[in-house]
Amino acid sequence: MAYDEKAKERTMKYMKEKRDKLTLNLPLGDKERYRAFAESKGKSLTSLIMELLEKEMSNNANA
């Protein structure tokens, strides 16, 4: 099945309705370092960031 304009529209609609977007401004080169580290852990950069934030929030809730 090809990725056509209808599929693109459905994806964009889903992203707008169900997902929040966060933009980070990083020093040049850091994004690739972070991505490589995440991949070394078998994760995407997004999933690693979310995991670390959730862990930190959980630790602070228990403090």
PDB file of N, H, CA, C and O in Angstrom:
ATOM      1  N   MET A   1       0.847  -1.183   0.000  1.00  0.00           N
ATOM      2  CA  MET A   1       0.000   0.000   0.000  1.00  0.00           C
ATOM      3  C   MET A   1       0.890   1.244   0.000  1.00  0.00           C
ATOM      4  O   MET A   1       1.771   1.379   0.849  1.00  0.00           O
ATOM      5  N   ALA A   2       0.669   2.114  -0.914  1.00  0.00           N
ATOM      6  H   ALA A   2      -0.047   2.004  -1.604  1.00  0.00           H
ATOM      7  CA  ALA A   2       1.461   3.332  -1.043  1.00  0.00           C
ATOM      8  C   ALA A   2       0.968   4.391  -0.062  1.00  0.00           C
ATOM      9  O   ALA A   2      -0.204   4.423   0.314  1.00  0.00           O
ATOM     10  N   TYR A   3       1.867   5.227   0.326  1.00  0.00           N
ATOM     11  H   TYR A   3       2.818   5.201   0.021  1.00  0.00           H
ATOM     12  CA  TYR A   3       1.530   6.341   1.200  1.00  0.00           C
ATOM     13  C   TYR A   3       1.051   7.477   0.309  1.00  0.00           C
ATOM     14  O   TYR A   3       1.854   8.167  -0.318  1.00  0.00           O
ATOM     15  N   ASP A   4      -0.252   7.664   0.256  1.00  0.00           N
ATOM     16  H   ASP A   4      -0.905   7.103   0.765  1.00  0.00           H
ATOM     17  CA  ASP A   4      -0.819   8.668  -0.640  1.00  0.00           C
ATOM     18  C   ASP A   4      -1.288   9.899   0.140  1.00  0.00           C
ATOM     19  O   ASP A   4      -1.109   9.970   1.356  1.00  0.00           O
ATOM     20  N   GLU A   5      -1.874  10.845  -0.545  1.00  0.00           N
ATOM     21  H   GLU A   5      -2.019  10.787  -1.532  1.00  0.00           H
ATOM     22  CA  GLU A   5      -2.318  12.087   0.089  1.00  0.00           C
ATOM     23  C   GLU A   5      -3.389  11.848   1.151  1.00  0.00           C
ATOM     24  O   GLU A   5      -3.396  12.526   2.179  1.00  0.00           O
ATOM     25  N   LYS A   6      -4.291  10.897   0.920  1.00  0.00           N
ATOM     26  H   LYS A   6      -4.286  10.346   0.085  1.00  0.00           H
ATOM     27  CA  LYS A   6      -5.343  10.589   1.912  1.00  0.00           C
ATOM     28  C   LYS A   6      -4.718  10.057   3.192  1.00  0.00           C
ATOM     29  O   LYS A   6      -5.119  10.445   4.289  1.00  0.00           O
ATOM     30  N   ALA A   7      -3.739   9.171   3.056  1.00  0.00           N
ATOM     31  H   ALA A   7      -3.414   8.857   2.165  1.00  0.00           H
ATOM     32  CA  ALA A   7      -3.065   8.624   4.236  1.00  0.00           C
ATOM     33  C   ALA A   7      -2.333   9.742   4.978  1.00  0.00           C
ATOM     34  O   ALA A   7      -2.339   9.789   6.209  1.00  0.00           O
ATOM     35  N   LYS A   8      -1.708  10.633   4.224  1.00  0.00           N
ATOM     36  H   LYS A   8      -1.703  10.594   3.225  1.00  0.00           H
ATOM     37  CA  LYS A   8      -1.011  11.768   4.836  1.00  0.00           C
ATOM     38  C   LYS A   8      -1.998  12.643   5.609  1.00  0.00           C
ATOM     39  O   LYS A   8      -1.703  13.079   6.722  1.00  0.00           O
ATOM     40  N   GLU A   9      -3.159  12.898   5.027  1.00  0.00           N
ATOM     41  H   GLU A   9      -3.399  12.545   4.123  1.00  0.00           H
ATOM     42  CA  GLU A   9      -4.184  13.709   5.691  1.00  0.00           C
ATOM     43  C   GLU A   9      -4.659  13.044   6.977  1.00  0.00           C
ATOM     44  O   GLU A   9      -4.831  13.718   7.992  1.00  0.00           O
ATOM     45  N   ARG A  10      -4.873  11.728   6.948  1.00  0.00           N
ATOM     46  H   ARG A  10      -4.733  11.181   6.123  1.00  0.00           H
ATOM     47  CA  ARG A  10      -5.300  11.002   8.147  1.00  0.00           C
ATOM     48  C   ARG A  10      -4.231  11.075   9.238  1.00  0.00           C
ATOM     49  O   ARG A  10      -4.546  11.270  10.412  1.00  0.00           O
ATOM     50  N   THR A  11      -2.982  10.919   8.845  1.00  0.00           N
ATOM     51  H   THR A  11      -2.726  10.761   7.891  1.00  0.00           H
ATOM     52  CA  THR A  11      -1.888  10.996   9.808  1.00  0.00           C
ATOM     53  C   THR A  11      -1.809  12.378  10.432  1.00  0.00           C
ATOM     54  O   THR A  11      -1.671  12.508  11.649  1.00  0.00           O
ATOM     55  N   MET A  12      -1.895  13.402   9.610  1.00  0.00           N
ATOM     56  H   MET A  12      -2.007  13.296   8.621  1.00  0.00           H
ATOM     57  CA  MET A  12      -1.824  14.775  10.115  1.00  0.00           C
ATOM     58  C   MET A  12      -3.000  15.081  11.041  1.00  0.00           C
ATOM     59  O   MET A  12      -2.829  15.764  12.050  1.00  0.00           O
ATOM     60  N   LYS A  13      -4.187  14.583  10.709  1.00  0.00           N
ATOM     61  H   LYS A  13      -4.326  14.027   9.889  1.00  0.00           H
ATOM     62  CA  LYS A  13      -5.367  14.788  11.553  1.00  0.00           C
ATOM     63  C   LYS A  13      -5.158  14.116  12.914  1.00  0.00           C
ATOM     64  O   LYS A  13      -5.433  14.712  13.955  1.00  0.00           O
ATOM     65  N   TYR A  14      -4.669  12.872  12.896  1.00  0.00           N
ATOM     66  H   TYR A  14      -4.446  12.388  12.050  1.00  0.00           H
ATOM     67  CA  TYR A  14      -4.404  12.149  14.133  1.00  0.00           C
ATOM     68  C   TYR A  14      -3.393  12.910  14.984  1.00  0.00           C
ATOM     69  O   TYR A  14      -3.606  13.107  16.180  1.00  0.00           O
ATOM     70  N   MET A  15      -2.298  13.335  14.367  1.00  0.00           N
ATOM     71  H   MET A  15      -2.125  13.175  13.395  1.00  0.00           H
ATOM     72  CA  MET A  15      -1.254  14.042  15.108  1.00  0.00           C
ATOM     73  C   MET A  15      -1.796  15.327  15.734  1.00  0.00           C
ATOM     74  O   MET A  15      -1.437  15.661  16.863  1.00  0.00           O
ATOM     75  N   LYS A  16      -2.638  16.036  15.026  1.00  0.00           N
ATOM     76  H   LYS A  16      -2.929  15.765  14.109  1.00  0.00           H
ATOM     77  CA  LYS A  16      -3.198  17.286  15.540  1.00  0.00           C
ATOM     78  C   LYS A  16      -4.161  17.036  16.691  1.00  0.00           C
ATOM     79  O   LYS A  16      -4.174  17.791  17.663  1.00  0.00           O
ATOM     80  N   GLU A  17      -4.972  15.978  16.590  1.00  0.00           N
ATOM     81  H   GLU A  17      -4.962  15.365  15.800  1.00  0.00           H
ATOM     82  CA  GLU A  17      -6.000  15.697  17.593  1.00  0.00           C
ATOM     83  C   GLU A  17      -5.488  14.934  18.810  1.00  0.00           C
ATOM     84  O   GLU A  17      -6.019  15.100  19.908  1.00  0.00           O
ATOM     85  N   LYS A  18      -4.468  14.102  18.632  1.00  0.00           N
ATOM     86  H   LYS A  18      -4.037  13.967  17.740  1.00  0.00           H
ATOM     87  CA  LYS A  18      -4.081  13.173  19.699  1.00  0.00           C
ATOM     88  C   LYS A  18      -2.682  13.371  20.263  1.00  0.00           C
ATOM     89  O   LYS A  18      -2.330  12.739  21.259  1.00  0.00           O
ATOM     90  N   ARG A  19      -1.889  14.221  19.660  1.00  0.00           N
ATOM     91  H   ARG A  19      -2.175  14.735  18.851  1.00  0.00           H
ATOM     92  CA  ARG A  19      -0.497  14.353  20.084  1.00  0.00           C
ATOM     93  C   ARG A  19      -0.142  15.813  20.322  1.00  0.00           C
ATOM     94  O   ARG A  19      -0.638  16.698  19.625  1.00  0.00           O
ATOM     95  N   ASP A  20       0.719  16.067  21.310  1.00  0.00           N
ATOM     96  H   ASP A  20       1.122  15.348  21.876  1.00  0.00           H
ATOM     97  CA  ASP A  20       1.308  17.376  21.529  1.00  0.00           C
ATOM     98  C   ASP A  20       2.708  17.358  20.927  1.00  0.00           C
ATOM     99  O   ASP A  20       3.352  16.311  20.863  1.00  0.00           O
ATOM    100  N   LYS A  21       3.163  18.501  20.495  1.00  0.00           N
ATOM    101  H   LYS A  21       2.639  19.351  20.547  1.00  0.00           H
ATOM    102  CA  LYS A  21       4.494  18.596  19.914  1.00  0.00           C
ATOM    103  C   LYS A  21       5.367  19.464  20.804  1.00  0.00           C
ATOM    104  O   LYS A  21       4.927  20.502  21.298  1.00  0.00           O
ATOM    105  N   LEU A  22       6.595  19.037  21.003  1.00  0.00           N
ATOM    106  H   LEU A  22       6.953  18.193  20.602  1.00  0.00           H
ATOM    107  CA  LEU A  22       7.567  19.758  21.810  1.00  0.00           C
ATOM    108  C   LEU A  22       8.806  19.980  20.949  1.00  0.00           C
ATOM    109  O   LEU A  22       9.348  19.035  20.374  1.00  0.00           O
ATOM    110  N   THR A  23       9.245  21.217  20.863  1.00  0.00           N
ATOM    111  H   THR A  23       8.805  21.984  21.330  1.00  0.00           H
ATOM    112  CA  THR A  23      10.447  21.545  20.103  1.00  0.00           C
ATOM    113  C   THR A  23      11.550  21.929  21.070  1.00  0.00           C
ATOM    114  O   THR A  23      11.341  22.733  21.978  1.00  0.00           O
ATOM    115  N   LEU A  24      12.712  21.356  20.871  1.00  0.00           N
ATOM    116  H   LEU A  24      12.881  20.703  20.133  1.00  0.00           H
ATOM    117  CA  LEU A  24      13.874  21.670  21.701  1.00  0.00           C
ATOM    118  C   LEU A  24      14.911  22.390  20.863  1.00  0.00           C
ATOM    119  O   LEU A  24      15.160  22.013  19.718  1.00  0.00           O
ATOM    120  N   ASN A  25      15.509  23.410  21.420  1.00  0.00           N
ATOM    121  H   ASN A  25      15.307  23.716  22.350  1.00  0.00           H
ATOM    122  CA  ASN A  25      16.622  24.090  20.779  1.00  0.00           C
ATOM    123  C   ASN A  25      17.892  23.644  21.485  1.00  0.00           C
ATOM    124  O   ASN A  25      18.088  23.923  22.668  1.00  0.00           O
ATOM    125  N   LEU A  26      18.751  22.950  20.750  1.00  0.00           N
ATOM    126  H   LEU A  26      18.592  22.723  19.790  1.00  0.00           H
ATOM    127  CA  LEU A  26      19.964  22.372  21.318  1.00  0.00           C
ATOM    128  C   LEU A  26      21.192  22.953  20.631  1.00  0.00           C
ATOM    129  O   LEU A  26      21.110  23.399  19.487  1.00  0.00           O
ATOM    130  N   PRO A  27      22.324  22.951  21.316  1.00  0.00           N
ATOM    131  CA  PRO A  27      23.562  23.343  20.647  1.00  0.00           C
ATOM    132  C   PRO A  27      23.838  22.391  19.473  1.00  0.00           C
ATOM    133  O   PRO A  27      23.517  21.204  19.527  1.00  0.00           O
ATOM    134  N   LEU A  28      24.435  22.939  18.423  1.00  0.00           N
ATOM    135  H   LEU A  28      24.696  23.904  18.379  1.00  0.00           H
ATOM    136  CA  LEU A  28      24.735  22.119  17.249  1.00  0.00           C
ATOM    137  C   LEU A  28      25.546  20.892  17.638  1.00  0.00           C
ATOM    138  O   LEU A  28      26.515  20.985  18.391  1.00  0.00           O
ATOM    139  N   GLY A  29      25.136  19.746  17.116  1.00  0.00           N
ATOM    140  H   GLY A  29      24.348  19.671  16.504  1.00  0.00           H
ATOM    141  CA  GLY A  29      25.841  18.498  17.371  1.00  0.00           C
ATOM    142  C   GLY A  29      25.271  17.680  18.512  1.00  0.00           C
ATOM    143  O   GLY A  29      25.439  16.461  18.539  1.00  0.00           O
ATOM    144  N   ASP A  30      24.601  18.326  19.455  1.00  0.00           N
ATOM    145  H   ASP A  30      24.465  19.316  19.432  1.00  0.00           H
ATOM    146  CA  ASP A  30      24.080  17.584  20.608  1.00  0.00           C
ATOM    147  C   ASP A  30      22.961  16.631  20.225  1.00  0.00           C
ATOM    148  O   ASP A  30      22.861  15.541  20.788  1.00  0.00           O
ATOM    149  N   LYS A  31      22.125  17.018  19.287  1.00  0.00           N
ATOM    150  H   LYS A  31      22.206  17.903  18.830  1.00  0.00           H
ATOM    151  CA  LYS A  31      21.011  16.156  18.894  1.00  0.00           C
ATOM    152  C   LYS A  31      21.529  14.798  18.431  1.00  0.00           C
ATOM    153  O   LYS A  31      20.972  13.766  18.804  1.00  0.00           O
ATOM    154  N   GLU A  32      22.577  14.788  17.630  1.00  0.00           N
ATOM    155  H   GLU A  32      23.029  15.627  17.327  1.00  0.00           H
ATOM    156  CA  GLU A  32      23.119  13.515  17.148  1.00  0.00           C
ATOM    157  C   GLU A  32      23.739  12.704  18.286  1.00  0.00           C
ATOM    158  O   GLU A  32      23.628  11.478  18.303  1.00  0.00           O
ATOM    159  N   ARG A  33      24.386  13.373  19.231  1.00  0.00           N
ATOM    160  H   ARG A  33      24.476  14.369  19.217  1.00  0.00           H
ATOM    161  CA  ARG A  33      24.933  12.657  20.400  1.00  0.00           C
ATOM    162  C   ARG A  33      23.813  12.008  21.186  1.00  0.00           C
ATOM    163  O   ARG A  33      23.918  10.848  21.584  1.00  0.00           O
ATOM    164  N   TYR A  34      22.730  12.756  21.412  1.00  0.00           N
ATOM    165  H   TYR A  34      22.644  13.698  21.089  1.00  0.00           H
ATOM    166  CA  TYR A  34      21.595  12.239  22.173  1.00  0.00           C
ATOM    167  C   TYR A  34      20.918  11.097  21.421  1.00  0.00           C
ATOM    168  O   TYR A  34      20.555  10.083  22.017  1.00  0.00           O
ATOM    169  N   ARG A  35      20.754  11.264  20.127  1.00  0.00           N
ATOM    170  H   ARG A  35      21.049  12.087  19.643  1.00  0.00           H
ATOM    171  CA  ARG A  35      20.122  10.213  19.316  1.00  0.00           C
ATOM    172  C   ARG A  35      20.964   8.942  19.336  1.00  0.00           C
ATOM    173  O   ARG A  35      20.425   7.845  19.480  1.00  0.00           O
ATOM    174  N   ALA A  36      22.271   9.079  19.195  1.00  0.00           N
ATOM    175  H   ALA A  36      22.709   9.970  19.078  1.00  0.00           H
ATOM    176  CA  ALA A  36      23.156   7.910  19.217  1.00  0.00           C
ATOM    177  C   ALA A  36      23.081   7.198  20.564  1.00  0.00           C
ATOM    178  O   ALA A  36      23.068   5.969  20.619  1.00  0.00           O
ATOM    179  N   PHE A  37      23.032   7.965  21.641  1.00  0.00           N
ATOM    180  H   PHE A  37      23.043   8.964  21.595  1.00  0.00           H
ATOM    181  CA  PHE A  37      22.917   7.359  22.968  1.00  0.00           C
ATOM    182  C   PHE A  37      21.602   6.600  23.099  1.00  0.00           C
ATOM    183  O   PHE A  37      21.579   5.471  23.588  1.00  0.00           O
ATOM    184  N   ALA A  38      20.515   7.217  22.662  1.00  0.00           N
ATOM    185  H   ALA A  38      20.535   8.134  22.265  1.00  0.00           H
ATOM    186  CA  ALA A  38      19.205   6.558  22.736  1.00  0.00           C
ATOM    187  C   ALA A  38      19.217   5.262  21.928  1.00  0.00           C
ATOM    188  O   ALA A  38      18.720   4.234  22.388  1.00  0.00           O
ATOM    189  N   GLU A  39      19.783   5.313  20.732  1.00  0.00           N
ATOM    190  H   GLU A  39      20.188   6.148  20.359  1.00  0.00           H
ATOM    191  CA  GLU A  39      19.848   4.111  19.888  1.00  0.00           C
ATOM    192  C   GLU A  39      20.699   3.027  20.529  1.00  0.00           C
ATOM    193  O   GLU A  39      20.415   1.841  20.361  1.00  0.00           O
ATOM    194  N   SER A  40      21.751   3.419  21.268  1.00  0.00           N
ATOM    195  H   SER A  40      21.981   4.382  21.405  1.00  0.00           H
ATOM    196  CA  SER A  40      22.581   2.423  21.949  1.00  0.00           C
ATOM    197  C   SER A  40      21.792   1.704  23.041  1.00  0.00           C
ATOM    198  O   SER A  40      22.147   0.599  23.451  1.00  0.00           O
ATOM    199  N   LYS A  41      20.715   2.345  23.508  1.00  0.00           N
ATOM    200  H   LYS A  41      20.427   3.243  23.174  1.00  0.00           H
ATOM    201  CA  LYS A  41      19.829   1.749  24.509  1.00  0.00           C
ATOM    202  C   LYS A  41      18.640   1.049  23.858  1.00  0.00           C
ATOM    203  O   LYS A  41      17.759   0.533  24.546  1.00  0.00           O
ATOM    204  N   GLY A  42      18.622   1.036  22.509  1.00  0.00           N
ATOM    205  H   GLY A  42      19.337   1.455  21.950  1.00  0.00           H
ATOM    206  CA  GLY A  42      17.523   0.380  21.790  1.00  0.00           C
ATOM    207  C   GLY A  42      16.241   1.202  21.799  1.00  0.00           C
ATOM    208  O   GLY A  42      15.148   0.646  21.697  1.00  0.00           O
ATOM    209  N   LYS A  43      16.366   2.523  21.921  1.00  0.00           N
ATOM    210  H   LYS A  43      17.255   2.975  22.004  1.00  0.00           H
ATOM    211  CA  LYS A  43      15.191   3.390  22.012  1.00  0.00           C
ATOM    212  C   LYS A  43      15.307   4.526  21.007  1.00  0.00           C
ATOM    213  O   LYS A  43      16.388   4.834  20.506  1.00  0.00           O
ATOM    214  N   SER A  44      14.176   5.132  20.730  1.00  0.00           N
ATOM    215  H   SER A  44      13.297   4.882  21.136  1.00  0.00           H
ATOM    216  CA  SER A  44      14.198   6.372  19.965  1.00  0.00           C
ATOM    217  C   SER A  44      14.525   7.502  20.937  1.00  0.00           C
ATOM    218  O   SER A  44      14.379   7.346  22.149  1.00  0.00           O
ATOM    219  N   LEU A  45      14.959   8.619  20.411  1.00  0.00           N
ATOM    220  H   LEU A  45      15.078   8.746  19.427  1.00  0.00           H
ATOM    221  CA  LEU A  45      15.263   9.765  21.267  1.00  0.00           C
ATOM    222  C   LEU A  45      14.011  10.214  22.007  1.00  0.00           C
ATOM    223  O   LEU A  45      14.073  10.527  23.196  1.00  0.00           O
ATOM    224  N   THR A  46      12.886  10.248  21.321  1.00  0.00           N
ATOM    225  H   THR A  46      12.836   9.994  20.355  1.00  0.00           H
ATOM    226  CA  THR A  46      11.628  10.653  21.954  1.00  0.00           C
ATOM    227  C   THR A  46      11.269   9.719  23.108  1.00  0.00           C
ATOM    228  O   THR A  46      10.930  10.182  24.197  1.00  0.00           O
ATOM    229  N   SER A  47      11.342   8.406  22.876  1.00  0.00           N
ATOM    230  H   SER A  47      11.617   8.030  21.992  1.00  0.00           H
ATOM    231  CA  SER A  47      10.955   7.480  23.939  1.00  0.00           C
ATOM    232  C   SER A  47      11.921   7.547  25.121  1.00  0.00           C
ATOM    233  O   SER A  47      11.493   7.395  26.266  1.00  0.00           O
ATOM    234  N   LEU A  48      13.215   7.771  24.871  1.00  0.00           N
ATOM    235  H   LEU A  48      13.562   7.894  23.941  1.00  0.00           H
ATOM    236  CA  LEU A  48      14.170   7.895  25.965  1.00  0.00           C
ATOM    237  C   LEU A  48      13.887   9.149  26.789  1.00  0.00           C
ATOM    238  O   LEU A  48      13.907   9.097  28.019  1.00  0.00           O
ATOM    239  N   ILE A  49      13.627  10.266  26.127  1.00  0.00           N
ATOM    240  H   ILE A  49      13.610  10.308  25.128  1.00  0.00           H
ATOM    241  CA  ILE A  49      13.310  11.504  26.849  1.00  0.00           C
ATOM    242  C   ILE A  49      12.066  11.307  27.708  1.00  0.00           C
ATOM    243  O   ILE A  49      12.050  11.691  28.877  1.00  0.00           O
ATOM    244  N   MET A  50      11.032  10.712  27.136  1.00  0.00           N
ATOM    245  H   MET A  50      11.045  10.400  26.186  1.00  0.00           H
ATOM    246  CA  MET A  50       9.798  10.488  27.890  1.00  0.00           C
ATOM    247  C   MET A  50      10.048   9.565  29.087  1.00  0.00           C
ATOM    248  O   MET A  50       9.552   9.819  30.185  1.00  0.00           O
ATOM    249  N   GLU A  51      10.813   8.503  28.874  1.00  0.00           N
ATOM    250  H   GLU A  51      11.216   8.297  27.983  1.00  0.00           H
ATOM    251  CA  GLU A  51      11.118   7.554  29.953  1.00  0.00           C
ATOM    252  C   GLU A  51      11.873   8.251  31.088  1.00  0.00           C
ATOM    253  O   GLU A  51      11.550   8.057  32.260  1.00  0.00           O
ATOM    254  N   LEU A  52      12.872   9.055  30.744  1.00  0.00           N
ATOM    255  H   LEU A  52      13.135   9.212  29.792  1.00  0.00           H
ATOM    256  CA  LEU A  52      13.651   9.749  31.766  1.00  0.00           C
ATOM    257  C   LEU A  52      12.802  10.759  32.529  1.00  0.00           C
ATOM    258  O   LEU A  52      12.926  10.874  33.749  1.00  0.00           O
ATOM    259  N   LEU A  53      11.955  11.480  31.837  1.00  0.00           N
ATOM    260  H   LEU A  53      11.855  11.387  30.847  1.00  0.00           H
ATOM    261  CA  LEU A  53      11.070  12.436  32.509  1.00  0.00           C
ATOM    262  C   LEU A  53      10.098  11.726  33.442  1.00  0.00           C
ATOM    263  O   LEU A  53       9.904  12.155  34.579  1.00  0.00           O
ATOM    264  N   GLU A  54       9.487  10.648  32.971  1.00  0.00           N
ATOM    265  H   GLU A  54       9.645  10.300  32.047  1.00  0.00           H
ATOM    266  CA  GLU A  54       8.539   9.899  33.810  1.00  0.00           C
ATOM    267  C   GLU A  54       9.234   9.353  35.052  1.00  0.00           C
ATOM    268  O   GLU A  54       8.676   9.396  36.148  1.00  0.00           O
ATOM    269  N   LYS A  55      10.447   8.842  34.882  1.00  0.00           N
ATOM    270  H   LYS A  55      10.900   8.807  33.992  1.00  0.00           H
ATOM    271  CA  LYS A  55      11.206   8.296  36.013  1.00  0.00           C
ATOM    272  C   LYS A  55      11.505   9.400  37.024  1.00  0.00           C
ATOM    273  O   LYS A  55      11.329   9.203  38.226  1.00  0.00           O
ATOM    274  N   GLU A  56      11.957  10.559  36.544  1.00  0.00           N
ATOM    275  H   GLU A  56      12.100  10.719  35.568  1.00  0.00           H
ATOM    276  CA  GLU A  56      12.263  11.681  37.422  1.00  0.00           C
ATOM    277  C   GLU A  56      11.014  12.166  38.147  1.00  0.00           C
ATOM    278  O   GLU A  56      11.065  12.460  39.341  1.00  0.00           O
ATOM    279  N   MET A  57       9.902  12.250  37.440  1.00  0.00           N
ATOM    280  H   MET A  57       9.861  12.011  36.470  1.00  0.00           H
ATOM    281  CA  MET A  57       8.656  12.681  38.059  1.00  0.00           C
ATOM    282  C   MET A  57       8.204  11.698  39.119  1.00  0.00           C
ATOM    283  O   MET A  57       7.730  12.101  40.182  1.00  0.00           O
ATOM    284  N   SER A  58       8.344  10.424  38.843  1.00  0.00           N
ATOM    285  H   SER A  58       8.729  10.096  37.980  1.00  0.00           H
ATOM    286  CA  SER A  58       7.974   9.377  39.799  1.00  0.00           C
ATOM    287  C   SER A  58       8.865   9.448  41.046  1.00  0.00           C
ATOM    288  O   SER A  58       8.382   9.321  42.171  1.00  0.00           O
ATOM    289  N   ASN A  59      10.161   9.653  40.833  1.00  0.00           N
ATOM    290  H   ASN A  59      10.553   9.756  39.919  1.00  0.00           H
ATOM    291  CA  ASN A  59      11.085   9.774  41.960  1.00  0.00           C
ATOM    292  C   ASN A  59      10.740  10.967  42.833  1.00  0.00           C
ATOM    293  O   ASN A  59      10.805  10.873  44.059  1.00  0.00           O
ATOM    294  N   ASN A  60      10.375  12.085  42.225  1.00  0.00           N
ATOM    295  H   ASN A  60      10.322  12.161  41.229  1.00  0.00           H
ATOM    296  CA  ASN A  60      10.030  13.280  42.982  1.00  0.00           C
ATOM    297  C   ASN A  60       8.699  13.125  43.705  1.00  0.00           C
ATOM    298  O   ASN A  60       8.514  13.705  44.775  1.00  0.00           O
ATOM    299  N   ALA A  61       7.778  12.365  43.150  1.00  0.00           N
ATOM    300  H   ALA A  61       7.929  11.894  42.281  1.00  0.00           H
ATOM    301  CA  ALA A  61       6.494  12.143  43.793  1.00  0.00           C
ATOM    302  C   ALA A  61       6.655  11.312  45.059  1.00  0.00           C
ATOM    303  O   ALA A  61       5.882  11.448  46.007  1.00  0.00           O
ATOM    304  N   ASN A  62       7.660  10.459  45.062  1.00  0.00           N
ATOM    305  H   ASN A  62       8.288  10.348  44.291  1.00  0.00           H
ATOM    306  CA  ASN A  62       7.911   9.574  46.209  1.00  0.00           C
ATOM    307  C   ASN A  62       8.808  10.215  47.251  1.00  0.00           C
ATOM    308  O   ASN A  62       9.038   9.632  48.310  1.00  0.00           O
ATOM    309  N   ALA A  63       9.312  11.391  46.972  1.00  0.00           N
ATOM    310  H   ALA A  63       9.125  11.864  46.112  1.00  0.00           H
ATOM    311  CA  ALA A  63      10.269  12.034  47.885  1.00  0.00           C
ATOM    312  C   ALA A  63       9.561  12.767  49.011  1.00  0.00           C
ATOM    313  O   ALA A  63      10.214  13.362  49.868  1.00  0.00           O
TER     314      ALA A  63
END
